[in-house]
Amino acid sequence: MVKGLTAAGYAVFGFDNQGHGKSEGQRGHINRWQDYRDNTQTFLQLVRRQEPTAPLFLMGHSLGGLIVLDYVLRNGQRPEFKTLNLQRLVVSAPPIQPMDGTASSVRIAIARLLSGLLPRVSIKMGLCKQGLSRDQAVTEQTADDPLTHPYVTLRWGTETLSTLAWVKANIEKMTLPILLTHGEDDPIVAPAGTKQIYQQIQSSEKTLAIYPGSYHEPHNDLDADQVVADLVSWLDDGVKAYT
């Protein structure tokens, strides 16, 4: 996806939240969800300083999708957010409706019961790596990636559940132009959740793209070229509106 965006003339920036990738901290742990909001704000401020006049877009995939939805909904009216002049939001496969194997009732009950007592205890998410993409090369690359981990902590779980509930209850307040994408055959997060929030969003500029056959990462699936082309076209519309 990055190659497709840069080929179209877009600069792409990204970062690892704490507990993920090359960032410090216990794997899959946060003390509070506010950390994710602060990270996103600081990251966007850094990007804006490097690109002071370019149209700015924000994208989040999966957990990142929940992070950016929460960030925009909670900060949209604050002066520090408005100074960023964020133009559009892209949300890919947000975990609005996880499949049973991803967030079972047993795991949820354990997390809520013990988070206050043992916040740093890790549990296995049980994600199916084969559910990321129909492209076998993507599956193998994920399996071989030393930065990939299957664990999250009890505190992360309760913070995520609370944020998910809040986003669902407030999603109609979204006014920023938004593109929602999801693979129709995603076995990790049900596309029905994405379709639901699309209907609830009040923004006059909202687009929903469901890709038949695609799994959890449409941008890394067999029809990735179409997914990226659609994304570039939607961003181009934002550039035209900006200028």
C-alpha positions in Angstrom: 0.0 0.0 0.0 2.8 2.4 0.9 4.4 1.9 -2.5 1.1 2.6 -4.2 0.6 5.8 -2.3 4.1 7.2 -2.8 3.9 6.3 -6.5 0.8 8.6 -6.6 2.7 11.4 -5.0 1.7 11.0 -1.3 4.2 11.1 1.5 3.5 8.4 4.1 4.3 8.6 7.8 3.8 5.9 10.4 4.8 5.0 14.0 4.7 2.2 16.5 2.6 2.6 19.6 4.2 1.6 22.9 4.2 -2.2 23.3 4.2 -2.7 19.5 6.8 -2.9 16.8 10.1 -1.3 17.8 8.6 0.9 20.5 9.5 0.4 24.1 7.2 -1.0 26.8 5.7 -4.4 27.6 4.2 -6.1 24.5 0.5 -5.4 24.1 0.2 -3.2 27.2 -1.0 0.3 27.9 -1.8 1.9 31.3 -4.7 3.9 29.8 -6.2 4.5 26.4 -5.3 8.2 26.7 -1.8 7.1 25.9 -2.9 6.2 22.3 -4.7 9.6 22.0 -1.5 11.5 23.1 0.6 9.4 20.8 -1.6 10.2 17.8 -1.7 13.9 18.6 2.1 14.1 19.0 2.6 12.1 15.8 0.4 14.4 13.7 2.0 17.5 15.1 5.4 16.1 14.0 4.1 15.4 10.5 2.5 18.8 10.3 5.7 20.5 11.2 7.5 18.6 8.5 4.6 19.2 6.0 3.2 22.6 7.1 1.0 23.3 4.0 0.2 19.9 2.5 -3.3 18.4 2.9 -3.2 16.0 5.9 -5.0 12.6 6.0 -5.1 10.1 8.9 -5.5 6.3 8.5 -5.8 3.5 11.0 -6.2 -0.2 10.4 -7.8 -2.7 12.8 -6.8 -1.6 16.3 -5.5 1.5 14.6 -8.9 2.1 13.2 -10.4 2.2 16.7 -7.6 4.4 17.9 -8.2 7.0 15.2 -12.0 6.9 15.5 -11.7 7.6 19.2 -9.0 10.3 18.7 -11.0 12.3 16.2 -14.3 12.0 18.1 -12.8 13.1 21.4 -10.5 15.8 20.0 -12.3 17.2 17.0 -13.4 20.5 18.8 -10.1 21.2 20.6 -7.8 24.0 19.3 -4.7 21.7 19.1 -6.7 19.4 16.8 -8.0 22.2 14.6 -4.6 23.6 14.1 -3.6 20.3 12.3 -6.2 21.0 9.6 -6.9 17.3 9.2 -8.8 16.8 5.9 -10.0 13.2 5.9 -10.0 10.0 7.8 -9.5 6.5 6.5 -10.5 3.6 8.8 -9.8 0.0 7.7 -11.4 -3.1 9.4 -12.1 -1.4 12.7 -12.8 -3.9 15.5 -16.4 -2.8 16.0 -17.7 -6.4 15.9 -14.8 -8.9 16.6 -15.5 -12.6 15.8 -16.1 -14.9 18.8 -12.6 -16.4 18.6 -11.0 -13.0 18.7 -12.8 -11.7 21.8 -14.5 -14.5 23.5 -16.9 -13.9 26.5 -14.4 -15.9 28.7 -11.5 -13.6 27.8 -13.6 -10.5 28.3 -14.9 -11.7 31.7 -11.3 -12.5 32.9 -10.0 -9.2 31.7 -12.7 -7.2 33.5 -12.3 -9.2 36.7 -8.6 -9.0 37.0 -7.5 -5.8 35.3 -7.4 -3.8 38.5 -5.5 -6.4 40.4 -3.1 -7.8 37.7 -3.0 -5.2 34.9 0.2 -6.4 33.3 -0.8 -10.1 33.1 -0.8 -11.2 29.5 -3.3 -13.3 27.7 -3.2 -14.8 24.2 -5.5 -13.1 21.7 -6.0 -16.2 19.6 -5.9 -14.3 16.3 -5.8 -16.5 13.1 -2.9 -15.3 11.0 -4.4 -17.1 8.0 -7.3 -14.7 8.3 -5.2 -11.7 7.4 -5.0 -12.4 3.7 -5.6 -14.9 1.0 -2.1 -14.2 -0.2 0.1 -17.0 1.2 3.2 -14.7 1.0 1.6 -12.3 3.4 0.7 -15.0 5.8 4.2 -16.4 5.8 5.7 -13.0 6.2 3.6 -12.3 9.3 4.5 -15.7 10.8 8.2 -14.9 10.3 8.1 -11.3 11.6 9.8 -11.2 15.0 7.9 -8.0 15.8 4.6 -9.8 15.6 3.2 -10.9 19.0 -0.1 -12.6 20.0 -0.3 -11.2 23.6 -2.2 -8.4 25.2 -2.5 -7.5 28.9 -5.6 -7.4 31.0 -5.4 -3.7 31.3 -5.2 -3.3 27.6 -8.3 -5.5 27.3 -10.4 -3.4 29.6 -9.2 -0.1 28.2 -10.0 -1.4 24.7 -13.5 -2.6 25.6 -14.3 0.7 27.3 -13.1 2.7 24.3 -15.0 0.5 21.9 -18.3 1.0 23.8 -17.7 4.8 23.9 -17.0 4.9 20.2 -20.1 3.0 19.4 -22.2 5.3 21.5 -20.7 8.5 20.0 -20.0 7.5 16.4 -22.9 9.6 15.1 -20.9 12.7 16.1 -18.3 12.1 13.4 -18.3 15.0 11.0 -14.9 14.6 9.3 -15.0 13.1 5.7 -14.4 9.4 6.2 -13.7 6.3 4.2 -14.5 3.0 5.8 -13.0 -0.2 4.2 -13.4 -3.8 5.1 -12.9 -7.3 3.5 -16.2 -9.0 3.1 -14.8 -12.4 4.2 -12.8 -11.1 7.1 -12.7 -13.9 9.7 -11.2 -11.8 12.5 -13.5 -8.8 12.6 -17.0 -8.9 11.1 -17.7 -6.4 8.4 -21.2 -6.0 9.8 -19.7 -3.7 12.5 -18.2 -1.4 9.9 -21.5 -1.3 8.0 -23.3 -0.5 11.2 -21.2 2.5 12.1 -21.3 3.7 8.5 -25.0 4.0 8.8 -24.7 5.9 12.1 -22.1 8.4 11.0 -23.6 11.8 10.3 -20.8 13.2 8.1 -22.1 14.4 4.7 -19.0 12.9 3.2 -18.8 9.3 4.0 -17.8 6.3 1.8 -18.0 2.6 2.5 -15.9 0.1 0.5 -16.5 -3.6 1.1 -14.2 -5.9 -0.9 -15.7 -9.3 -1.8 -13.5 -12.2 -0.9 -11.0 -10.2 1.0 -9.9 -11.0 4.5 -8.8 -8.8 7.4 -6.2 -6.8 5.4 -7.7 -5.9 2.0 -4.7 -3.7 1.2 -2.5 -6.9 1.5 -4.9 -9.3 -0.1 -5.3 -10.5 -3.7 -7.1 -7.4 -4.8 -4.7 -5.0 -3.1 -4.2 -3.1 -6.4 -7.9 -2.2 -6.5 -8.0 -1.3 -2.8 -5.0 1.1 -3.2 -6.4 2.6 -6.4 -9.7 3.3 -4.6 -7.9 4.8 -1.7 -5.8 7.1 -4.0 -8.9 8.2 -5.8 -10.6 9.1 -2.6 -7.6 11.0 -1.3 -7.3 12.8 -4.6 -10.8 14.1 -4.1 -9.7 15.4 -0.8 -6.7 17.2 -2.3 -9.0 18.8 -4.9 -11.3 20.0 -2.1 -8.3 21.3 -0.1 -7.0 23.4 -3.1 
